Amino acid sequence: MTIEQRTAFRIDEQAVVYCQPLVADADTSRAPESWFSQGAVSTLTSAFDELDQHYRECHARLARIEPVAAEACEWLNGKIDALHAAVSDLVADPEFDDRPPQKISLAAAGVGFVWSDTMNVDSTLVIRLLLLPGREAITSYARVRQCRRDNNVWWIGVEFENLSADQERRLSRHLLKRQIDNKNKVL
């Protein structure tokens, strides 16, 4: 993805942000999700993500050998997506209960958000975004690219590092959906 494409996918929206600055020699080979406790929504989201991964693999095979079965599989996936959205709306994640949503600036390459403390530029952190309204979690290592004072808080800009293909796909889908929703509101 080019810099122009990454910039084009920037949106301002509400999300719950949780991040943890890491020490310089932190083990970034482990999964970024492992830095956070697994709350109810996190566990369910992981299960739905795994189901989605298996669906895509199954659908790709079926589409090659049996198009009618592949079409039925697409219908079933639509029902699973609706169930995922309903469960996400009903279940509160205790990990995020004390963190209210805040305005963020989200792009395919990274995110900007308000934080209560300063962070060193070029430092590494692990960040988890709970994207609203569907409460979809994006978790990644990130590099701090900017940190500037804004009244009594700090504006932190980070660039995602080693975003998994699945997280990248879900983030792009979210950004596209939000842009379409915003354009439809203007029309």
C-alpha positions as CSV (number, residue, x, y, z in Angstrom):
1,M,0.0,0.0,0.0
2,T,1.4,3.4,-1.0
3,I,1.6,6.4,1.3
4,E,-1.1,8.1,-0.7
5,Q,-3.4,5.1,-0.2
6,R,-2.7,5.0,3.5
7,T,-3.5,8.7,3.9
8,A,-6.7,8.3,1.9
9,F,-8.0,5.8,4.4
10,R,-7.7,8.2,7.4
11,I,-10.9,8.7,9.4
12,D,-11.8,10.4,12.7
13,E,-14.0,8.3,14.9
14,Q,-14.7,7.0,18.5
15,A,-12.8,4.0,19.9
16,V,-11.7,2.6,23.2
17,V,-7.9,2.8,23.3
18,Y,-5.6,0.7,25.5
19,C,-1.9,0.7,25.1
20,Q,1.1,-0.5,27.0
21,P,4.6,1.1,26.4
22,L,7.2,-1.6,26.3
23,V,10.8,-1.6,27.5
24,A,13.5,-1.6,24.8
25,D,14.3,-5.3,25.1
26,A,10.6,-6.5,25.3
27,D,9.9,-9.8,23.5
28,T,8.0,-8.6,20.4
29,S,8.1,-12.1,18.9
30,R,5.1,-13.1,21.0
31,A,1.6,-12.3,19.8
32,P,0.6,-8.8,20.7
33,E,-2.7,-10.1,22.1
34,S,-0.7,-11.9,24.8
35,W,0.1,-8.6,26.6
36,F,-3.6,-8.1,27.4
37,S,-5.9,-10.2,29.6
38,Q,-8.6,-12.0,27.7
39,G,-12.0,-10.5,28.6
40,A,-15.4,-11.9,27.4
41,V,-15.6,-9.9,24.2
42,S,-11.9,-10.6,23.4
43,T,-12.4,-14.3,23.8
44,L,-15.6,-14.2,21.7
45,T,-14.0,-12.0,19.1
46,S,-11.0,-14.4,18.8
47,A,-13.5,-17.3,18.3
48,F,-15.4,-15.4,15.6
49,D,-12.1,-14.4,13.9
50,E,-11.0,-18.1,13.9
51,L,-14.4,-19.1,12.5
52,D,-14.0,-16.4,9.8
53,Q,-10.5,-17.6,8.9
54,H,-11.8,-21.2,8.5
55,Y,-14.8,-19.9,6.5
56,R,-12.6,-18.2,4.0
57,E,-10.4,-21.3,3.5
58,C,-13.5,-23.5,3.2
59,H,-15.2,-21.1,0.8
60,A,-12.2,-20.9,-1.5
61,R,-12.1,-24.7,-1.8
62,L,-15.9,-25.0,-2.3
63,A,-15.9,-22.2,-4.9
64,R,-13.5,-24.3,-7.1
65,I,-15.4,-27.5,-6.9
66,E,-19.1,-26.8,-6.0
67,P,-20.4,-23.3,-6.6
68,V,-23.9,-24.0,-5.2
69,A,-22.3,-25.2,-1.9
70,A,-20.1,-22.1,-1.9
71,E,-23.2,-19.9,-2.2
72,A,-24.8,-21.6,0.7
73,C,-21.6,-21.1,2.7
74,E,-21.7,-17.4,1.9
75,W,-25.3,-17.2,3.3
76,L,-24.2,-19.0,6.4
77,N,-21.3,-16.6,6.9
78,G,-23.7,-13.7,6.7
79,K,-25.7,-15.2,9.6
80,I,-22.5,-15.8,11.6
81,D,-21.5,-12.1,11.0
82,A,-24.9,-11.0,12.2
83,L,-24.5,-13.2,15.3
84,H,-21.0,-11.8,15.9
85,A,-22.4,-8.2,15.8
86,A,-25.3,-9.1,18.1
87,V,-23.0,-10.8,20.7
88,S,-20.5,-7.9,20.6
89,D,-23.3,-5.4,21.3
90,L,-24.7,-7.4,24.2
91,V,-21.5,-8.4,26.0
92,A,-19.5,-5.9,28.0
93,D,-15.7,-6.5,28.1
94,P,-14.6,-5.9,31.7
95,E,-11.1,-4.9,30.5
96,F,-12.5,-1.8,28.8
97,D,-15.3,-0.9,31.2
98,D,-13.2,1.9,32.9
99,R,-12.1,3.4,29.6
100,P,-14.6,5.6,27.8
101,P,-14.5,5.9,24.1
102,Q,-12.4,8.7,22.8
103,K,-11.8,10.5,19.4
104,I,-9.1,8.9,17.4
105,S,-7.6,9.5,14.0
106,L,-7.4,6.0,12.3
107,A,-5.6,5.0,9.2
108,A,-4.4,1.7,7.6
109,A,-0.9,2.6,8.7
110,G,-1.5,3.7,12.3
111,V,-3.6,5.7,14.8
112,G,-3.5,9.0,16.7
113,F,-5.0,9.2,20.1
114,V,-5.0,11.2,23.4
115,W,-3.0,9.8,26.3
116,S,-2.4,11.0,29.8
117,D,1.4,10.7,29.8
118,T,4.2,11.4,27.4
119,M,5.9,8.7,25.3
120,N,9.3,8.7,23.7
121,V,9.3,9.0,19.9
122,D,10.6,5.8,18.3
123,S,9.6,3.8,21.4
124,T,7.6,0.6,21.0
125,L,4.3,-0.2,22.5
126,V,1.5,-2.7,22.1
127,I,-1.9,-1.1,21.4
128,R,-5.4,-2.4,21.4
129,L,-8.3,-0.5,19.7
130,L,-11.9,-1.5,20.4
131,L,-13.5,-0.1,17.2
132,L,-17.1,1.1,17.6
133,P,-19.9,0.4,17.1
134,G,-19.2,-3.3,16.5
135,R,-16.5,-3.6,19.3
136,E,-14.1,-5.2,16.9
137,A,-10.6,-5.3,18.5
138,I,-7.4,-4.5,16.6
139,T,-4.2,-5.4,18.5
140,S,-0.7,-4.7,17.2
141,Y,2.7,-3.6,18.1
142,A,3.3,0.0,17.2
143,R,6.1,2.6,17.0
144,V,5.6,6.0,18.4
145,R,6.0,8.6,15.6
146,Q,4.9,11.7,17.3
147,C,4.1,12.9,20.8
148,R,2.9,16.5,21.4
149,R,1.3,18.3,24.3
150,D,-2.3,19.3,23.8
151,N,-3.6,21.2,26.8
152,N,-3.3,18.8,29.8
153,V,-2.9,15.6,27.7
154,W,-0.6,14.2,25.1
155,W,-1.5,13.5,21.4
156,I,0.3,10.3,20.5
157,G,0.7,9.2,16.8
158,V,1.8,5.6,16.3
159,E,2.5,3.5,13.2
160,F,1.4,-0.2,13.3
161,E,4.2,-2.7,13.1
162,N,3.8,-6.2,11.7
163,L,0.0,-6.1,11.6
164,S,-1.2,-9.6,10.8
165,A,-2.9,-10.2,7.4
166,D,-6.1,-10.8,9.2
167,Q,-5.9,-7.7,11.3
168,E,-4.9,-5.7,8.2
169,R,-7.9,-7.0,6.3
170,R,-10.3,-6.3,9.2
171,L,-8.9,-2.8,9.6
172,S,-9.2,-2.0,5.9
173,R,-12.8,-3.4,5.9
174,H,-13.6,-1.2,8.9
175,L,-12.1,1.9,7.3
176,L,-13.9,1.4,4.0
177,K,-17.2,0.8,5.7
178,R,-16.8,3.9,7.8
179,Q,-15.9,6.0,4.7
180,I,-18.9,4.7,2.8
181,D,-21.2,5.4,5.9
182,N,-19.8,9.0,6.1
183,K,-20.3,9.6,2.4
184,N,-23.8,8.4,2.5
185,K,-24.6,10.8,5.4
186,V,-23.4,13.7,3.3
187,L,-25.5,12.8,0.3
